[in-house]
Amino acid sequence: MNRIRIGVAALGMVAALAVPALAKDSLYKRLGGYDAIAALTDDFLGRLTGDADFQKFFVGMSNDTKGRVRQHIVEFFCAATGGPCIYTGRDMKTVHTGLGITEAEWQKSVMYIGQSMAALKVPAEEQKDLAAAVGPLEKDIVEKK
């Protein structure tokens, strides 16, 4: 009876140790955490604001407002990837309604985030997982097909 208890206890300890080893880190951790997400956001926004097709969305914004937009994007990516951040912005549909974002502009922004991830050497699996987290937002952001 004593051997059975020891055997069961040993199996329980092995199982407890094995579970964390099998658990996959959050996308937030796999991307490199907050600083990596902030760097990704900065690179992405640099590409977006540097494109003449997107400048119309940033005209009239003060540097303070641009900073808040940047922070909301960082918070959004952080929260969407399983990080500790709380997104304090409005929902995507509210934020983008009235901007008239086209399907072509959406596709171009997706291309830019892909370029940013490649430039920062984000591994392919994490690129795919981030795209899967952001992709469903298209329906709330694109107004013109």
LUMTI-378866 format. One record per residue: residue number from 1; residue in one letter; x, y, z of N, C-alpha, C, O in turn. Coordinates in pm, whole numbers. Layout:
N
+-------+--------+--------+--------+--------+--------+--------+--------+--------+--------+--------+--------+--------+--------+
| lovex | drense |   n.c1 |   n.c2 |   n.c3 |  ca.c1 |  ca.c2 |  ca.c3 |   c.c1 |   c.c2 |   c.c3 |   o.c1 |   o.c2 |   o.c3 |
+-------+--------+--------+--------+--------+--------+--------+--------+--------+--------+--------+--------+--------+--------+
|   NUM |      a |      X |      Y |      Z |      X |      Y |      Z |      X |      Y |      Z |      X |      Y |      Z |
...
+-------+--------+--------+--------+--------+--------+--------+--------+--------+--------+--------+--------+--------+--------+
% end
This chain:
145
+-------+--------+--------+--------+--------+--------+--------+--------+--------+--------+--------+--------+--------+--------+
| lovex | drense |   n.c1 |   n.c2 |   n.c3 |  ca.c1 |  ca.c2 |  ca.c3 |   c.c1 |   c.c2 |   c.c3 |   o.c1 |   o.c2 |   o.c3 |
+-------+--------+--------+--------+--------+--------+--------+--------+--------+--------+--------+--------+--------+--------+
|     1 |      m |     83 |   -119 |      0 |      0 |      0 |      0 |     87 |    125 |      0 |     58 |    222 |    -71 |
|     2 |      n |    192 |    124 |     78 |    284 |    237 |     87 |    353 |    260 |    -47 |    372 |    375 |    -87 |
|     3 |      r |    390 |    152 |   -117 |    454 |    164 |   -248 |    358 |    226 |   -350 |    401 |    304 |   -436 |
|     4 |      i |    232 |    193 |   -340 |    132 |    248 |   -432 |    121 |    398 |   -411 |    117 |    475 |   -507 |
|     5 |      r |    116 |    442 |   -283 |    108 |    586 |   -254 |    230 |    660 |   -306 |    218 |    769 |   -363 |
|     6 |      i |    346 |    602 |   -287 |    469 |    664 |   -335 |    468 |    671 |   -488 |    509 |    771 |   -546 |
|     7 |      g |    422 |    564 |   -552 |    414 |    561 |   -698 |    317 |    665 |   -752 |    346 |    735 |   -849 |
|     8 |      v |    202 |    675 |   -688 |    102 |    774 |   -730 |    155 |    915 |   -707 |    137 |   1002 |   -792 |
|     9 |      a |    219 |    938 |   -595 |    277 |   1070 |   -566 |    385 |   1105 |   -668 |    392 |   1219 |   -714 |
|    10 |      a |    467 |   1008 |   -703 |    573 |   1032 |   -802 |    513 |   1064 |   -937 |    560 |   1155 |  -1005 |
|    11 |      l |    409 |    992 |   -978 |    343 |   1021 |  -1106 |    282 |   1160 |  -1105 |    287 |   1232 |  -1205 |
|    12 |      g |    223 |   1198 |   -992 |    165 |   1331 |   -980 |    270 |   1440 |   -993 |    245 |   1542 |  -1057 |
|    13 |      m |    386 |   1418 |   -934 |    495 |   1517 |   -944 |    546 |   1526 |  -1087 |    573 |   1636 |  -1136 |
|    14 |      v |    560 |   1413 |  -1154 |    605 |   1414 |  -1294 |    504 |   1487 |  -1381 |    541 |   1567 |  -1467 |
|    15 |      a |    377 |   1460 |  -1359 |    272 |   1526 |  -1437 |    273 |   1677 |  -1412 |    259 |   1755 |  -1505 |
|    16 |      a |    289 |   1717 |  -1287 |    292 |   1860 |  -1253 |    410 |   1930 |  -1319 |    398 |   2045 |  -1362 |
|    17 |      l |    522 |   1862 |  -1327 |    639 |   1921 |  -1392 |    625 |   1923 |  -1543 |    676 |   2014 |  -1609 |
|    18 |      a |    556 |   1826 |  -1598 |    544 |   1816 |  -1743 |    445 |   1917 |  -1800 |    465 |   1965 |  -1912 |
|    19 |      v |    342 |   1950 |  -1727 |    239 |   2041 |  -1779 |    297 |   2176 |  -1817 |    271 |   2222 |  -1928 |
|    20 |      p |    375 |   2244 |  -1731 |    432 |   2372 |  -1773 |    525 |   2358 |  -1894 |    534 |   2449 |  -1976 |
|    21 |      a |    594 |   2246 |  -1905 |    684 |   2227 |  -2018 |    606 |   2217 |  -2148 |    656 |   2256 |  -2254 |
|    22 |      l |    484 |   2164 |  -2141 |    402 |   2150 |  -2261 |    326 |   2278 |  -2294 |    290 |   2301 |  -2409 |
|    23 |      a |    303 |   2361 |  -2193 |    228 |   2484 |  -2214 |    309 |   2580 |  -2301 |    429 |   2599 |  -2280 |
|    24 |      k |    242 |   2638 |  -2398 |    307 |   2732 |  -2489 |    301 |   2871 |  -2429 |    199 |   2912 |  -2374 |
|    25 |      d |    412 |   2945 |  -2440 |    412 |   3083 |  -2392 |    311 |   3165 |  -2471 |    280 |   3133 |  -2585 |
|    26 |      s |    261 |   3271 |  -2408 |    168 |   3360 |  -2478 |    239 |   3425 |  -2597 |    362 |   3434 |  -2600 |
|    27 |      l |    161 |   3469 |  -2691 |    218 |   3540 |  -2806 |    292 |   3664 |  -2758 |    395 |   3701 |  -2814 |
|    28 |      y |    241 |   3728 |  -2656 |    306 |   3845 |  -2597 |    450 |   3812 |  -2559 |    543 |   3885 |  -2594 |
|    29 |      k |    468 |   3702 |  -2488 |    603 |   3661 |  -2448 |    687 |   3620 |  -2568 |    805 |   3654 |  -2577 |
|    30 |      r |    626 |   3547 |  -2661 |    700 |   3500 |  -2778 |    745 |   3616 |  -2867 |    846 |   3606 |  -2936 |
|    31 |      l |    668 |   3726 |  -2867 |    708 |   3844 |  -2944 |    821 |   3921 |  -2876 |    890 |   4000 |  -2940 |
|    32 |      g |    838 |   3900 |  -2747 |    944 |   3969 |  -2674 |    894 |   4066 |  -2570 |    973 |   4141 |  -2511 |
|    33 |      g |    763 |   4067 |  -2545 |    707 |   4152 |  -2440 |    679 |   4294 |  -2485 |    676 |   4325 |  -2604 |
|    34 |      y |    659 |   4379 |  -2387 |    613 |   4516 |  -2410 |    707 |   4596 |  -2501 |    662 |   4660 |  -2596 |
|    35 |      d |    836 |   4592 |  -2472 |    930 |   4673 |  -2551 |    932 |   4630 |  -2697 |    943 |   4714 |  -2787 |
|    36 |      a |    922 |   4501 |  -2722 |    921 |   4451 |  -2860 |    792 |   4495 |  -2931 |    795 |   4530 |  -3049 |
|    37 |      i |    681 |   4492 |  -2860 |    553 |   4535 |  -2919 |    556 |   4685 |  -2945 |    504 |   4731 |  -3047 |
|    38 |      a |    616 |   4762 |  -2855 |    629 |   4906 |  -2877 |    718 |   4934 |  -2998 |    687 |   5023 |  -3078 |
|    39 |      a |    826 |   4859 |  -3014 |    914 |   4876 |  -3130 |    842 |   4840 |  -3259 |    857 |   4908 |  -3360 |
|    40 |      l |    763 |   4732 |  -3255 |    684 |   4692 |  -3372 |    585 |   4802 |  -3409 |    570 |   4836 |  -3526 |
|    41 |      t |    518 |   4857 |  -3309 |    421 |   4964 |  -3331 |    489 |   5087 |  -3392 |    436 |   5146 |  -3486 |
|    42 |      d |    604 |   5124 |  -3339 |    675 |   5242 |  -3390 |    716 |   5222 |  -3536 |    702 |   5313 |  -3617 |
|    43 |      d |    767 |   5104 |  -3567 |    808 |   5076 |  -3706 |    686 |   5080 |  -3798 |    690 |   5140 |  -3905 |
|    44 |      f |    579 |   5015 |  -3755 |    456 |   5011 |  -3833 |    400 |   5151 |  -3857 |    365 |   5186 |  -3969 |
|    45 |      l |    391 |   5231 |  -3751 |    338 |   5367 |  -3766 |    429 |   5453 |  -3853 |    380 |   5539 |  -3927 |
|    46 |      g |    558 |   5432 |  -3847 |    651 |   5504 |  -3934 |    623 |   5475 |  -4081 |    625 |   5565 |  -4165 |
|    47 |      r |    596 |   5350 |  -4111 |    564 |   5311 |  -4250 |    429 |   5370 |  -4292 |    415 |   5422 |  -4403 |
|    48 |      l |    332 |   5362 |  -4202 |    197 |   5410 |  -4232 |    196 |   5561 |  -4253 |    141 |   5610 |  -4352 |
|    49 |      t |    256 |   5635 |  -4162 |    252 |   5781 |  -4171 |    343 |   5834 |  -4282 |    329 |   5948 |  -4327 |
|    50 |      g |    437 |   5751 |  -4326 |    526 |   5791 |  -4435 |    467 |   5766 |  -4572 |    526 |   5805 |  -4673 |
|    51 |      d |    352 |   5704 |  -4577 |    286 |   5672 |  -4703 |    182 |   5780 |  -4734 |     95 |   5809 |  -4652 |
|    52 |      a |    192 |   5840 |  -4850 |    101 |   5948 |  -4889 |    -46 |   5905 |  -4884 |   -133 |   5988 |  -4856 |
|    53 |      d |    -74 |   5777 |  -4909 |   -212 |   5728 |  -4906 |   -272 |   5731 |  -4765 |   -394 |   5732 |  -4750 |
|    54 |      f |   -188 |   5731 |  -4663 |   -236 |   5727 |  -4525 |   -225 |   5860 |  -4453 |   -280 |   5876 |  -4344 |
|    55 |      q |   -156 |   5955 |  -4512 |   -137 |   6083 |  -4444 |   -269 |   6153 |  -4414 |   -279 |   6227 |  -4317 |
|    56 |      k |   -370 |   6131 |  -4498 |   -500 |   6195 |  -4475 |   -561 |   6156 |  -4340 |   -642 |   6231 |  -4285 |
|    57 |      f |   -523 |   6040 |  -4288 |   -578 |   5996 |  -4160 |   -509 |   6063 |  -4041 |   -560 |   6058 |  -3929 |
|    58 |      f |   -394 |   6126 |  -4065 |   -318 |   6186 |  -3957 |   -311 |   6339 |  -3965 |   -254 |   6403 |  -3877 |
|    59 |      v |   -369 |   6397 |  -4070 |   -369 |   6542 |  -4088 |   -444 |   6607 |  -3971 |   -551 |   6562 |  -3932 |
|    60 |      g |   -385 |   6711 |  -3919 |   -450 |   6786 |  -3811 |   -430 |   6727 |  -3673 |   -475 |   6785 |  -3574 |
|    61 |      m |   -362 |   6614 |  -3664 |   -335 |   6556 |  -3531 |   -214 |   6625 |  -3470 |   -110 |   6641 |  -3535 |
|    62 |      s |   -228 |   6664 |  -3346 |   -113 |   6720 |  -3275 |    -18 |   6605 |  -3240 |    -55 |   6488 |  -3250 |
|    63 |      n |    103 |   6639 |  -3201 |    197 |   6536 |  -3159 |    143 |   6460 |  -3037 |    167 |   6340 |  -3023 |
|    64 |      d |     71 |   6528 |  -2951 |     10 |   6465 |  -2835 |    -93 |   6360 |  -2878 |    -95 |   6249 |  -2826 |
|    65 |      t |   -177 |   6397 |  -2973 |   -278 |   6304 |  -3023 |   -213 |   6185 |  -3091 |   -255 |   6071 |  -3071 |
|    66 |      k |   -110 |   6210 |  -3171 |    -38 |   6100 |  -3235 |     23 |   6008 |  -3131 |     26 |   5886 |  -3149 |
|    67 |      g |     72 |   6065 |  -3023 |    128 |   5984 |  -2914 |     23 |   5897 |  -2847 |     49 |   5783 |  -2810 |
|    68 |      r |    -98 |   5952 |  -2833 |   -207 |   5872 |  -2775 |   -249 |   5760 |  -2868 |   -278 |   5649 |  -2824 |
|    69 |      v |   -254 |   5789 |  -2999 |   -287 |   5685 |  -3097 |   -184 |   5573 |  -3088 |   -219 |   5455 |  -3084 |
|    70 |      r |    -58 |   5611 |  -3085 |     50 |   5513 |  -3073 |     33 |   5428 |  -2948 |     45 |   5306 |  -2953 |
|    71 |      q |      4 |   5494 |  -2834 |    -11 |   5420 |  -2709 |   -129 |   5326 |  -2713 |   -122 |   5215 |  -2660 |
|    72 |      h |   -238 |   5368 |  -2776 |   -354 |   5279 |  -2789 |   -319 |   5156 |  -2872 |   -363 |   5046 |  -2841 |
|    73 |      i |   -241 |   5175 |  -2977 |   -202 |   5061 |  -3061 |   -113 |   4965 |  -2981 |   -130 |   4844 |  -2988 |
|    74 |      v |    -18 |   5020 |  -2907 |     68 |   4936 |  -2822 |    -18 |   4858 |  -2723 |     -2 |   4737 |  -2709 |
|    75 |      e |   -109 |   4926 |  -2655 |   -197 |   4860 |  -2558 |   -281 |   4752 |  -2624 |   -299 |   4643 |  -2570 |
|    76 |      f |   -332 |   4784 |  -2743 |   -417 |   4688 |  -2813 |   -339 |   4562 |  -2847 |   -383 |   4451 |  -2817 |
|    77 |      f |   -220 |   4579 |  -2909 |   -138 |   4463 |  -2944 |    -98 |   4385 |  -2819 |   -101 |   4262 |  -2818 |
|    78 |      c |    -63 |   4457 |  -2715 |    -22 |   4393 |  -2589 |   -136 |   4307 |  -2534 |   -116 |   4190 |  -2503 |
|    79 |      a |   -255 |   4363 |  -2524 |   -370 |   4290 |  -2471 |   -411 |   4175 |  -2563 |   -442 |   4066 |  -2517 |
|    80 |      a |   -411 |   4201 |  -2695 |   -455 |   4100 |  -2792 |   -361 |   3981 |  -2799 |   -401 |   3873 |  -2845 |
|    81 |      t |   -238 |   3998 |  -2753 |   -141 |   3889 |  -2759 |   -123 |   3818 |  -2624 |    -35 |   3734 |  -2608 |
|    82 |      g |   -207 |   3853 |  -2528 |   -202 |   3786 |  -2399 |   -114 |   3855 |  -2297 |    -80 |   3796 |  -2194 |
|    83 |      g |    -77 |   3978 |  -2324 |      7 |   4053 |  -2230 |    -74 |   4113 |  -2117 |   -196 |   4100 |  -2112 |
|    84 |      p |     -5 |   4180 |  -2026 |    -70 |   4235 |  -1907 |   -138 |   4370 |  -1928 |   -195 |   4425 |  -1833 |
|    85 |      c |   -134 |   4423 |  -2047 |   -189 |   4556 |  -2072 |   -341 |   4553 |  -2076 |   -403 |   4451 |  -2104 |
|    86 |      i |   -399 |   4668 |  -2047 |   -543 |   4688 |  -2061 |   -561 |   4791 |  -2170 |   -511 |   4903 |  -2160 |
|    87 |      y |   -634 |   4753 |  -2274 |   -661 |   4845 |  -2384 |   -764 |   4945 |  -2336 |   -875 |   4907 |  -2297 |
|    88 |      t |   -729 |   5074 |  -2341 |   -819 |   5178 |  -2290 |   -887 |   5257 |  -2401 |   -961 |   5352 |  -2375 |
|    89 |      g |   -861 |   5218 |  -2524 |   -922 |   5288 |  -2637 |  -1064 |   5242 |  -2663 |  -1115 |   5150 |  -2598 |
|    90 |      r |  -1125 |   5307 |  -2759 |  -1260 |   5268 |  -2799 |  -1252 |   5145 |  -2888 |  -1144 |   5107 |  -2933 |
|    91 |      d |  -1368 |   5083 |  -2913 |  -1369 |   4964 |  -2998 |  -1332 |   5004 |  -3142 |  -1346 |   5120 |  -3180 |
|    92 |      m |  -1285 |   4909 |  -3218 |  -1233 |   4935 |  -3353 |  -1337 |   4995 |  -3447 |  -1304 |   5083 |  -3527 |
|    93 |      k |  -1459 |   4950 |  -3438 |  -1563 |   5004 |  -3527 |  -1585 |   5153 |  -3499 |  -1591 |   5232 |  -3593 |
|    94 |      t |  -1596 |   5190 |  -3375 |  -1617 |   5331 |  -3338 |  -1499 |   5417 |  -3383 |  -1519 |   5524 |  -3439 |
|    95 |      v |  -1378 |   5370 |  -3359 |  -1258 |   5448 |  -3391 |  -1245 |   5472 |  -3542 |  -1197 |   5578 |  -3583 |
|    96 |      h |  -1286 |   5375 |  -3623 |  -1261 |   5384 |  -3767 |  -1383 |   5427 |  -3849 |  -1369 |   5456 |  -3968 |
|    97 |      t |  -1502 |   5430 |  -3788 |  -1622 |   5470 |  -3862 |  -1608 |   5614 |  -3912 |  -1571 |   5703 |  -3836 |
|    98 |      g |  -1638 |   5634 |  -4037 |  -1631 |   5768 |  -4097 |  -1499 |   5799 |  -4164 |  -1488 |   5899 |  -4235 |
|    99 |      l |  -1398 |   5715 |  -4144 |  -1269 |   5739 |  -4209 |  -1269 |   5693 |  -4355 |  -1183 |   5734 |  -4433 |
|   100 |      g |  -1364 |   5610 |  -4390 |  -1373 |   5564 |  -4529 |  -1257 |   5475 |  -4571 |  -1213 |   5479 |  -4686 |
|   101 |      i |  -1207 |   5395 |  -4480 |  -1093 |   5308 |  -4511 |  -1137 |   5203 |  -4612 |  -1241 |   5138 |  -4596 |
|   102 |      t |  -1056 |   5188 |  -4716 |  -1088 |   5096 |  -4824 |  -1020 |   4960 |  -4801 |   -930 |   4946 |  -4719 |
|   103 |      e |  -1068 |   4863 |  -4875 |  -1006 |   4730 |  -4873 |   -859 |   4739 |  -4914 |   -774 |   4672 |  -4856 |
|   104 |      a |   -829 |   4822 |  -5014 |   -690 |   4839 |  -5060 |   -604 |   4899 |  -4950 |   -489 |   4859 |  -4933 |
|   105 |      e |   -658 |   4996 |  -4876 |   -582 |   5056 |  -4766 |   -559 |   4954 |  -4654 |   -451 |   4949 |  -4594 |
|   106 |      w |   -661 |   4874 |  -4626 |   -645 |   4768 |  -4526 |   -532 |   4673 |  -4568 |   -443 |   4641 |  -4489 |
|   107 |      q |   -537 |   4629 |  -4694 |   -435 |   4535 |  -4743 |   -295 |   4597 |  -4736 |   -198 |   4529 |  -4704 |
|   108 |      k |   -287 |   4724 |  -4766 |   -158 |   4792 |  -4760 |   -109 |   4802 |  -4615 |     11 |   4786 |  -4589 |
|   109 |      s |   -200 |   4827 |  -4522 |   -159 |   4833 |  -4381 |   -114 |   4695 |  -4332 |    -21 |   4685 |  -4252 |
|   110 |      v |   -180 |   4590 |  -4378 |   -140 |   4453 |  -4344 |      1 |   4427 |  -4400 |     84 |   4365 |  -4333 |
|   111 |      m |     26 |   4474 |  -4521 |    159 |   4459 |  -4580 |    263 |   4531 |  -4494 |    371 |   4478 |  -4471 |
|   112 |      y |    230 |   4651 |  -4447 |    324 |   4728 |  -4366 |    353 |   4660 |  -4232 |    467 |   4659 |  -4187 |
|   113 |      i |    252 |   4604 |  -4170 |    279 |   4536 |  -4043 |    365 |   4412 |  -4068 |    450 |   4376 |  -3986 |
|   114 |      g |    341 |   4347 |  -4182 |    426 |   4234 |  -4219 |    570 |   4276 |  -4242 |    664 |   4208 |  -4199 |
|   115 |      q |    588 |   4389 |  -4309 |    723 |   4442 |  -4332 |    790 |   4479 |  -4200 |    910 |   4457 |  -4181 |
|   116 |      s |    713 |   4536 |  -4109 |    767 |   4573 |  -3978 |    811 |   4448 |  -3902 |    918 |   4447 |  -3841 |
|   117 |      m |    729 |   4344 |  -3905 |    766 |   4221 |  -3835 |    891 |   4159 |  -3897 |    979 |   4110 |  -3826 |
|   118 |      a |    899 |   4163 |  -4030 |   1017 |   4108 |  -4097 |   1141 |   4189 |  -4062 |   1247 |   4133 |  -4035 |
|   119 |      a |   1129 |   4321 |  -4062 |   1242 |   4408 |  -4030 |   1293 |   4385 |  -3888 |   1413 |   4396 |  -3861 |
|   120 |      l |   1200 |   4352 |  -3797 |   1238 |   4327 |  -3658 |   1266 |   4179 |  -3631 |   1285 |   4137 |  -3517 |
|   121 |      k |   1269 |   4102 |  -3739 |   1303 |   3959 |  -3732 |   1209 |   3879 |  -3641 |   1252 |   3792 |  -3566 |
|   122 |      v |   1080 |   3910 |  -3651 |    980 |   3833 |  -3579 |    969 |   3697 |  -3649 |    950 |   3693 |  -3770 |
|   123 |      p |    979 |   3587 |  -3575 |    971 |   3454 |  -3637 |    837 |   3432 |  -3709 |    736 |   3492 |  -3674 |
|   124 |      a |    839 |   3346 |  -3809 |    723 |   3321 |  -3895 |    599 |   3279 |  -3816 |    489 |   3326 |  -3845 |
|   125 |      e |    615 |   3193 |  -3717 |    498 |   3147 |  -3641 |    433 |   3262 |  -3566 |    310 |   3271 |  -3560 |
|   126 |      e |    513 |   3349 |  -3509 |    459 |   3464 |  -3436 |    395 |   3564 |  -3532 |    294 |   3626 |  -3498 |
|   127 |      q |    452 |   3580 |  -3650 |    391 |   3666 |  -3752 |    251 |   3614 |  -3786 |    155 |   3690 |  -3794 |
|   128 |      k |    243 |   3483 |  -3806 |    114 |   3420 |  -3841 |     14 |   3438 |  -3726 |   -103 |   3468 |  -3750 |
|   129 |      d |     60 |   3418 |  -3603 |    -29 |   3430 |  -3488 |    -77 |   3574 |  -3467 |   -193 |   3596 |  -3430 |
|   130 |      l |     10 |   3672 |  -3489 |    -31 |   3811 |  -3476 |   -131 |   3848 |  -3587 |   -228 |   3919 |  -3563 |
|   131 |      a |   -105 |   3799 |  -3708 |   -199 |   3823 |  -3819 |   -336 |   3763 |  -3786 |   -439 |   3823 |  -3818 |
|   132 |      a |   -338 |   3646 |  -3724 |   -464 |   3582 |  -3687 |   -537 |   3662 |  -3579 |   -660 |   3663 |  -3576 |
|   133 |      a |   -462 |   3729 |  -3492 |   -524 |   3811 |  -3387 |   -581 |   3941 |  -3442 |   -681 |   3991 |  -3392 |
|   134 |      v |   -516 |   3996 |  -3544 |   -556 |   4126 |  -3599 |   -651 |   4112 |  -3718 |   -736 |   4199 |  -3740 |
|   135 |      g |   -638 |   4006 |  -3793 |   -717 |   3986 |  -3915 |   -867 |   4004 |  -3900 |   -930 |   4068 |  -3984 |
|   136 |      p |   -928 |   3950 |  -3795 |  -1074 |   3964 |  -3779 |  -1121 |   4108 |  -3763 |  -1241 |   4135 |  -3776 |
|   137 |      l |  -1031 |   4200 |  -3736 |  -1069 |   4341 |  -3720 |  -1108 |   4406 |  -3852 |  -1168 |   4514 |  -3854 |
|   138 |      e |  -1073 |   4343 |  -3962 |  -1100 |   4401 |  -4095 |  -1247 |   4442 |  -4107 |  -1278 |   4549 |  -4159 |
|   139 |      k |  -1336 |   4358 |  -4061 |  -1480 |   4386 |  -4074 |  -1523 |   4512 |  -3999 |  -1623 |   4575 |  -4035 |
|   140 |      d |  -1448 |   4550 |  -3896 |  -1481 |   4669 |  -3818 |  -1407 |   4794 |  -3867 |  -1442 |   4905 |  -3829 |
|   141 |      i |  -1305 |   4776 |  -3950 |  -1221 |   4887 |  -3993 |  -1250 |   4930 |  -4137 |  -1255 |   5049 |  -4166 |
|   142 |      v |  -1268 |   4833 |  -4226 |  -1290 |   4864 |  -4368 |  -1435 |   4906 |  -4390 |  -1529 |   4837 |  -4351 |
|   143 |      e |  -1451 |   5024 |  -4455 |  -1585 |   5072 |  -4487 |  -1616 |   5062 |  -4635 |  -1733 |   5057 |  -4675 |
|   144 |      k |  -1513 |   5059 |  -4717 |  -1533 |   5059 |  -4862 |  -1460 |   4940 |  -4923 |  -1338 |   4930 |  -4914 |
|   145 |      k |  -1535 |   4852 |  -4983 |  -1475 |   4735 |  -5048 |  -1418 |   4768 |  -5183 |  -1365 |   4680 |  -5251 |
+-------+--------+--------+--------+--------+--------+--------+--------+--------+--------+--------+--------+--------+--------+
% end
